[in-house]
Amino acid sequence: MFRFIVRRLLQLIPTLFGLSLLLFIWLRRLPGGPETAILGERGTPEMRAAIRRNLGLDEPILIQYGRFVRRLIKLDLGTSTSTKRPVVTEFFERFPGTVELTVMAMIIAIGIGIPLGYLAARRRGRLFDHLSVGGSLIGICIPVFFLAYVLKALFSENLGWFPSSGRQDPTLGATRITNFFVLDGLMTREWDAAADALWHLVLPGLALASIPLAIIVRITRASVLEVLNEDFVRTAEAKGLTESTVRRRHVLRNAMLPVVTSIGLLTGGLLSGAVLTETVFAFSGIGAFVAEAISQRDYPVLMGFILIIAVVYVLVNLLVDLSYSVIDPRVRVR
Amino acid sequence: MALLEVDDLSVTFARRGQRTVHAVDGVSFSVDAGEVVGLVGESGCGKSVTSLAIMGLLPRQPGLRVGGRAVFDGTDLLQLDDRSRRDIRGRDVAMIFQDPLSSLNPVIPIGLQVTEVLTRHRGMKGEAAQKEAADLLDRVGIPDPRRRLKEYPHQLSGGMRQRALIAMAVACQPRLLIADEPTTALDVTIQAQILELLKELVRDSGTALVMITHDLGVVAGMCDTINVLYAGRVVETARRRPLFREPRHPYTVGLLGSVPRLDAGRGERLNPIPGSVRDVLAWPDGCAFAPRCTRRIDECVGAPPELTLTYDGRSYRCVNPPPVPGTPPPAATDAGAPEPATGGPVPAPREEEKP
């Protein structure tokens, strides 16, 4: 198992190497070159030449690439052209927020989706089944930002149950260590800070969970229906096992394989694209920041973002593979 | 009294907008304690559905109706609630299925699949259950049982898997064992071993066995009493020797005739039953086998043939049965009836009865 993890992590290296090449080419091929990206349309030829010299763009291409890779290895992603701060610093402040939000959304989606899908399959063709399948269709159809506004208007502005924006109440003066606010609160034993951060996650988490929830309900339902027809479930019934044993040990465990795969893919998607939800709840995660970077042509930020998402996808896939091998001995890794 | 008395069992599947399917249509048979009873017939004749109905294992679906009675040791299994049925299943009545690979849960070890029966019905846990499971695997002829307990179904061979399934079925020393085509998915040498194992287990423990099969060789080697099913009904019931010696239903004659024989002359053709199991007459309209029968007469169509009981306790459902060798055929029924398809003498069973 350990060797498998190490091997998969080593596989990250060629992936990232290929990605760096793509990014390098992308930066060189920008319309008007990087200097235009920095200067915009207004620069004079003299200014462009100065910037090219500053960036080392007048040197041979291989040397440029070498320098580019060396900076990547040192985690130097350059400076954001819009905020004038190092890209790494910006990400360190914002990415943990998105991760927390994604984890929250997936906990909601999995926690509700799997039981709902299972029950729908058991009550196939009855009212409960129709309601959850129909409900999941609505969940897929409703635009996330719209749902976010509705949740915000209802639960925070009208009922006042949840905060309407931000990641934490700034007046708490919570200590920052990892920038995962919930984790920080737990580590420093500032329980109120952790609870407050968690509370801030509920509404955006719900909004973000809607689509994964709907997908998980459907996949679980389909998968359980398939497993219920399997011969080994009949064998389990023939042994006279109680219904709950048959359900837990024989049905659910086998039905989880396709669900785990989709959870992996959905998590990766959420991490890279929670833009609208973060905007609605003024949640300082990575989504809104990157959306801004796109409109500002902030290339260093975009480049860093692409790299981070690539790493995240590989890690999430690793997790999926590991849970696969825990569930199914036939694909167990050695 | 018989251990299991199945009486007028019927299973129908009704689908909206489609004709109701009578998968099992008034099947009656009985199994005495320690007896080996065969249910024989082509695929689709309702033999598996019969066994699943007795076990209460038919997939729950709208339109499914089970009628009749299946009295096991004084209780009608069909009237039991889900809870009491689960108590009986695996403990008093156990079942072995056709395809050992798909009948085992692929993601949990063999050991747990054996011990869960012991835990459920015999309250065994921990090391005691492990030890008993190992003993069971040993009893069904799985070498190195301790190691096998930790393995998963995909790591076992086909024969081993079926042995493991048998171990699970006999774990609580059931009084009745239903084996639904237990050897169909296995290759021939393994088939013989598994049959031998079943015979041994049944003999040693006094368990009654219902053997469901399409293979007359299996029937010949094992069963005391044989029920031949066609289109959801029992068309002939007899002890083994009389059935093989002088089958009274043309379908049984056809089944026996279609068994390939080693002592047949070179180049001699096999004798299949003409037509297919799809050419079935609805029972209320007459004998379901009539469209394929070579002994068909006018009386076959119109009303279902009544069950004829004979002096030696056998019964059959035919208005124009083949003549018993040695007795002159009654002239009235033979007139106008074509010659039986098999023509020659009935083949001997593949395996001879042991005294």
HADDOCK unambig.tbl for C-alpha pairs under 7 A between the chains (distance, minus, plus):
assign (segid A and resid 231 and name CA) (segid B and resid 102 and name CA) 5.53 0.50 0.50
assign (segid A and resid 231 and name CA) (segid B and resid 103 and name CA) 4.67 0.50 0.50
assign (segid A and resid 232 and name CA) (segid B and resid 102 and name CA) 5.99 0.50 0.50
assign (segid A and resid 232 and name CA) (segid B and resid 103 and name CA) 4.04 0.50 0.50
assign (segid A and resid 232 and name CA) (segid B and resid 104 and name CA) 4.90 0.50 0.50
assign (segid A and resid 232 and name CA) (segid B and resid 105 and name CA) 5.23 0.50 0.50
assign (segid A and resid 234 and name CA) (segid B and resid 57 and name CA) 6.92 0.50 0.50
assign (segid A and resid 235 and name CA) (segid B and resid 103 and name CA) 5.95 0.50 0.50
assign (segid A and resid 238 and name CA) (segid B and resid 89 and name CA) 5.78 0.50 0.50
assign (segid A and resid 238 and name CA) (segid B and resid 90 and name CA) 6.03 0.50 0.50
assign (segid A and resid 238 and name CA) (segid B and resid 94 and name CA) 6.64 0.50 0.50
assign (segid A and resid 238 and name CA) (segid B and resid 95 and name CA) 6.39 0.50 0.50
assign (segid A and resid 239 and name CA) (segid B and resid 89 and name CA) 5.71 0.50 0.50
assign (segid A and resid 239 and name CA) (segid B and resid 90 and name CA) 4.08 0.50 0.50
assign (segid A and resid 239 and name CA) (segid B and resid 94 and name CA) 6.82 0.50 0.50
assign (segid A and resid 239 and name CA) (segid B and resid 117 and name CA) 6.19 0.50 0.50
assign (segid A and resid 240 and name CA) (segid B and resid 86 and name CA) 4.22 0.50 0.50
assign (segid A and resid 240 and name CA) (segid B and resid 87 and name CA) 5.97 0.50 0.50
assign (segid A and resid 240 and name CA) (segid B and resid 88 and name CA) 6.92 0.50 0.50
assign (segid A and resid 240 and name CA) (segid B and resid 89 and name CA) 4.54 0.50 0.50
assign (segid A and resid 240 and name CA) (segid B and resid 90 and name CA) 5.13 0.50 0.50
assign (segid A and resid 241 and name CA) (segid B and resid 86 and name CA) 6.56 0.50 0.50
assign (segid A and resid 241 and name CA) (segid B and resid 120 and name CA) 6.35 0.50 0.50
assign (segid A and resid 242 and name CA) (segid B and resid 86 and name CA) 6.90 0.50 0.50
assign (segid A and resid 250 and name CA) (segid B and resid 105 and name CA) 6.69 0.50 0.50
assign (segid A and resid 254 and name CA) (segid B and resid 107 and name CA) 6.99 0.50 0.50
assign (segid A and resid 327 and name CA) (segid B and resid 107 and name CA) 6.80 0.50 0.50
assign (segid A and resid 328 and name CA) (segid B and resid 107 and name CA) 5.15 0.50 0.50
assign (segid A and resid 329 and name CA) (segid B and resid 107 and name CA) 5.79 0.50 0.50
